[in-house]
Amino acid sequence: FCNDQMVNVLGVNSLYTAAYAAYLLKNEVEPSKLYGKMDKDEAYERVKKYMNATNFTDSNIPLLHIQKSSFDNGPYNLVIFLQESLGAEYVGILDGMPLTPYLDRLSQEGMLFTRLYCTGTRSVRGIEAVSTGFPPSPSESVVKLSNSQNGFFTLASLLKRHGYNTSFIYGGMANFDNMASFFSGNGFMDIIDQSTMDSDGNSYALKGTWGYSDEDLAVKANNYFKSQKGPFFSLMFSSSNHEPFEYPKGRIEPYEQPDNTVHNAIKYADYAVGKFFELAKQEEYFKNTVFIIIADHNTRTYGQSLVPVDKFHIPAVIVGPNVEAGSTYNRLASQIDIPPTLLNIIGIDVETPMPGRDLITLSDDVPGRAIMQFHDINACRVGNQMLVMQPGKAPVQFELTEHETTTSFAEVQVDPELAKDALAHVLSAYNLY
């Protein structure tokens, strides 16, 4: 009933909340019943105008287009190291807490993204964004939805067709959050997880509640990569920065006491990133590989505003060929922009249905865009204007002002075109699924 989320929460009771949640279940996968209707073709055209693509190739797959690399060299290997719950607020180089000394140093070896925003608040939403480039919607992530378990576009399925070996490497059990089913059905040839590490006969630093520690993941991944005979793509996913925050002792100087806290776990996760690069730099594959360190989402997401934008701010650093050392990308960007950008950097021409932008070739005069799903609230930010849609309500718009570590909001009159564009993005995601 107002734009202060805390007041909204205080104003409800548990019986009402439970009943309303049950009522909304029937609308869970149909955003048109939550936010409003629009013709499919109009929705697609509105999404297309935000893409830096012109060569659309198949009307039956509305966003399918040719993306040509701006680099003559390649193709290079690609490794995505997805970091569990690493918000920008914990990253020193982004004016956050001093918990990521290695990532801070690594940013000087590649390209740092200073204004990148995740699409949601769960790991599967981050996986959806970085591995498929799919925009968020109020339904579950496509990682969990039934119709996307086979034949759904992923970087793995695309690169497999280009002769890459593809893999998912995780210290825990890959069936968590339906990851194993989604990955095995959509182009990931090898799935290496806790069960693989249990049976390989190697000694590891720590096996905890969520599986093997991040440094164990780093060692396993490096051994796997150096055994590859051809080009490869891999998605690595960390887990140590997750309650109950278990990690091998003696690796870091704890930031605080007691040991098992989120801040110490983040510092350990950063240590493991450092260990991975220390190992990789000694191997032949390193010089032929593009790496990205990127978060899936932040830690617990909360805030006073309808969409706590600062809690969606995440780090990313790309290191490797075709990336200028010490460079920064300072414009507003979304997690769904990362896969097209990586495809350009590894040096291949592709056909892709992803609506995200290749940030390398995006014109300087095009305002940045970020899409954020917060429970059943969807936000579409273009430049400093953010359109917020809530179930059964008229959209509201805010003008955002970024400060050093926070963002302030001022409600403004709704731009009807921006409102239609925001609706188009979320309806297109549903229709494409």
ABEGO torsion letter per residue (X at the ends): XBABAAAAAAABBAAAAAAAAAAAAAAAABAAAAAEBBBAAAAAAAAAAABBBABBABAABAABBBBBBABABOBBBBBBBBBBGBBAAABAAAGBBBABAAAAAAAAABBBBABBBBABABAAAAAAAAAAGBBBBABBBAAABAAAABGBBBAAAAAAAAGBBBBBBBABBAABGGAAAAAAAAGBABBBBAAAAAAAGBBBABBBAAEBBAAAAAAAAAAAAAABABBBBBBBBBAABBOAGBBBBGABBBABOBABBAAAAAAAAAAAAAAAAAAAAABAAAAABBBBBBBABBBBBBEABABBAAAABBBBBBBEBGBBBGBBBABBBBAAAAAAAAAAAAGBBBBBABABBBAAABBAABBBBBBBBBEABBBBBBEABBBBBBBGBBBBBBBBBBBAABBBBBBBBBBAAAAAAAAAAAAAAAAAX
